[in-house]
Amino acid sequence: MFFRLLMVLKGADGALQVLGGLLLALVPPSVITGLANAVITRDLVGDVNGTLAHHLSKAAQHFADGSTRVFAIGFLLAHGVVKLGLVAAMLRRRLSAYPIAAVLLAVFIVFEVARAARTGSIALPVFAAFDVLVLVMVLREFARLQAERRASRISGP
């Protein structure tokens, strides 16, 4: 039951990432930086010189430079599409999807942590933590399904 709930959440997360990637591709960088500056200058994130305001301002500046925007769009689209495909396959209990999901999740986790360490991102570690939880659940569900299928072969039709 928990696995199915987690898969639904991961699927929703994947759909939101695809929508976010498409939105970032369509919205000009100036709108994003303008929004970030408006949030900072209106004290919506606390102290204008505080840590959160600093991170938001830095993220908006990196986004406007172009390479971060391309990375964000590509990451969100790729991550979202892969999640949606794997979630659909795992909800259908396709055993071959589980090892693929595990490897891809592990790659995403390493990538998210490495990119966060390099850029100081506060969002990527959150994605990585969620992906670790999903990875553990994918491996547990895979082991359970394998045991279930072995047991049904032993007991026969």
Contacts in CASP RR format, 6 or more apart in sequence:
PFRMAT RR
TARGET T0000
AUTHOR 0000-0000-0000
METHOD contacts of the structure
MODEL  1
MFFRLLMVLKGADGALQVLGGLLLALVPPSVITGLANAVITRDLVGDVNG
TLAHHLSKAAQHFADGSTRVFAIGFLLAHGVVKLGLVAAMLRRRLSAYPI
AAVLLAVFIVFEVARAARTGSIALPVFAAFDVLVLVMVLREFARLQAERR
ASRISGP
2 137 0 8 1.000
3 137 0 8 1.000
3 140 0 8 1.000
3 141 0 8 1.000
4 91 0 8 1.000
6 133 0 8 1.000
6 134 0 8 1.000
6 137 0 8 1.000
7 87 0 8 1.000
7 90 0 8 1.000
7 91 0 8 1.000
8 87 0 8 1.000
10 83 0 8 1.000
10 87 0 8 1.000
10 130 0 8 1.000
10 134 0 8 1.000
11 83 0 8 1.000
11 84 0 8 1.000
11 87 0 8 1.000
13 80 0 8 1.000
13 83 0 8 1.000
13 130 0 8 1.000
14 79 0 8 1.000
14 80 0 8 1.000
14 81 0 8 1.000
14 83 0 8 1.000
14 84 0 8 1.000
14 87 0 8 1.000
15 80 0 8 1.000
15 84 0 8 1.000
17 76 0 8 1.000
17 77 0 8 1.000
17 79 0 8 1.000
17 80 0 8 1.000
17 83 0 8 1.000
18 76 0 8 1.000
18 77 0 8 1.000
18 80 0 8 1.000
18 81 0 8 1.000
18 84 0 8 1.000
20 76 0 8 1.000
21 72 0 8 1.000
21 73 0 8 1.000
21 74 0 8 1.000
21 76 0 8 1.000
21 77 0 8 1.000
22 77 0 8 1.000
24 32 0 8 1.000
24 69 0 8 1.000
24 72 0 8 1.000
24 73 0 8 1.000
24 76 0 8 1.000
25 73 0 8 1.000
29 63 0 8 1.000
29 64 0 8 1.000
29 66 0 8 1.000
29 69 0 8 1.000
30 64 0 8 1.000
32 60 0 8 1.000
32 63 0 8 1.000
32 64 0 8 1.000
33 60 0 8 1.000
33 61 0 8 1.000
33 63 0 8 1.000
33 64 0 8 1.000
34 60 0 8 1.000
36 56 0 8 1.000
36 57 0 8 1.000
36 59 0 8 1.000
36 60 0 8 1.000
37 57 0 8 1.000
37 60 0 8 1.000
39 45 0 8 1.000
39 56 0 8 1.000
40 48 0 8 1.000
40 53 0 8 1.000
40 56 0 8 1.000
40 57 0 8 1.000
41 48 0 8 1.000
45 52 0 8 1.000
45 53 0 8 1.000
45 56 0 8 1.000
46 52 0 8 1.000
46 53 0 8 1.000
47 53 0 8 1.000
55 120 0 8 1.000
55 122 0 8 1.000
59 68 0 8 1.000
59 121 0 8 1.000
62 68 0 8 1.000
62 119 0 8 1.000
63 69 0 8 1.000
63 72 0 8 1.000
68 119 0 8 1.000
79 108 0 8 1.000
79 127 0 8 1.000
82 104 0 8 1.000
82 108 0 8 1.000
86 97 0 8 1.000
86 100 0 8 1.000
86 101 0 8 1.000
86 104 0 8 1.000
89 96 0 8 1.000
89 97 0 8 1.000
89 101 0 8 1.000
90 97 0 8 1.000
90 98 0 8 1.000
90 101 0 8 1.000
90 138 0 8 1.000
90 141 0 8 1.000
93 145 0 8 1.000
95 142 0 8 1.000
95 145 0 8 1.000
95 146 0 8 1.000
95 149 0 8 1.000
98 138 0 8 1.000
98 139 0 8 1.000
98 141 0 8 1.000
98 142 0 8 1.000
98 145 0 8 1.000
99 142 0 8 1.000
101 138 0 8 1.000
102 135 0 8 1.000
102 138 0 8 1.000
102 139 0 8 1.000
102 142 0 8 1.000
105 131 0 8 1.000
105 134 0 8 1.000
105 135 0 8 1.000
105 138 0 8 1.000
106 135 0 8 1.000
108 127 0 8 1.000
108 128 0 8 1.000
108 131 0 8 1.000
109 128 0 8 1.000
109 131 0 8 1.000
109 132 0 8 1.000
109 135 0 8 1.000
112 124 0 8 1.000
112 125 0 8 1.000
112 127 0 8 1.000
112 128 0 8 1.000
112 131 0 8 1.000
113 124 0 8 1.000
113 125 0 8 1.000
113 128 0 8 1.000
115 121 0 8 1.000
115 124 0 8 1.000
116 122 0 8 1.000
116 124 0 8 1.000
116 125 0 8 1.000
116 128 0 8 1.000
END
